[in-house]
Amino acid sequence: MNAPYGGRLVDRLVKGGRAEKLREEARELQPIRLSAEEELDLDKIAIGAYSPLEGFMTREELESVISKGELPSGLPWTIPILLDARREEVRFSEGDEVRLEGETFGALGVMRVEEIYEVDQKEVAQRVYGTLDPRHPNVRRLLTKGEGVAIGGRVELIERPAFNGVVGPYELTPSEVRALISERGWRTVVGFQCRNPPHLGHEYIQRLAMELYDGLLIHPVTGLLKEDDYPPEAIIEAYEALVGNYYPKGKVLLASLGIEMRYAGPKAAVFLAIIRRNYGCTHFVVGRDLAGVGGFYDPYEAQQVLRSMRDELGIEPICVKEVYYCGKCGWGVTENTCTHVGWSYNVTTISQTYIRSVLRRGGTVPAGVLREEVLEVLRKYYQRN
Ligand SMILES: [Zn+2]
């Protein structure tokens, strides 16, 4: 199991009697209403998923992250974690304590306001996502925020966000995942990032990981995805179907990661790798276009970046090529494992768009591309919509 990023797992989740006392005190404080994205970030800071961050970023931290790709300490960090507000909503001063209220998932926290500062969201969008194109989902969100301020400071969490009954039980903290890893005695743990229900492409890589390493952490992002992504509960139920029916219990853990998906290509890949290190992973699977969207990023650049940063980040990337279904081989393949890729009509690209179009038509996919049990789950969600 890997040590946390920065050496120590941050724990700002208040429990027991102290939580009750803090909840009482928080009633008297000025409130800040958190967007769903911010609420999920508050949770991930507090449970240590974003270690070594202990709060929302100050101006110095933001500047350092967007200009140098590192925290002021020099540790690499690529994605700003900000708490935004409109100037007129700010009825408190630096040094005050405020109450953090999540409106979507009901998170409750307290923050010591260290700094209130102007933020140009346009600049943040350009520096982090490399574009101001409103077709980019994260950029579109930042641009609609416009001018405003950010509030930096350390946080404490009294109440974690409440996820729905399907996702909730899987929303484990890094300490909980680490305890399970240690119970199983895994020394090498492969983190698997995903945001879609599993098809043959995922299964091919997951089986390789289970073959070569002690354990596999399947860790789908289930917070806020793009409009056309599957709902989080569909992803979880589909994975329950695959893991429950096909994978050996001693080799795999399924947990969810409720965050806003940042589609920032290589920068998001660094961020996602750091998070998995905090959950105890020693290795991290980097497939084609790991955290890209709509052709904005070179699909294999994330692999180069994570390879070049493996020592600084302290997590080993497992770089894999795109997986296809080959009718001739009758199996999942990549250009490294099948001679037909690139020229044969037998080779099919397995895309979510393709699977969705089949689901919509009510047709069927080639045997093996989707497990029957997974297909059943997805049909259920498609009939519902
Ligand atoms: Zn083949």
Boltz pocket constraint, residues with backbone or C-beta under 6 A from the ligand:
constraints:
  - pocket:
      binder: B
      contacts: [[A, 326], [A, 327], [A, 328], [A, 329], [A, 330], [A, 333], [A, 338], [A, 339], [A, 340], [A, 341]]
      max_distance: 6.0
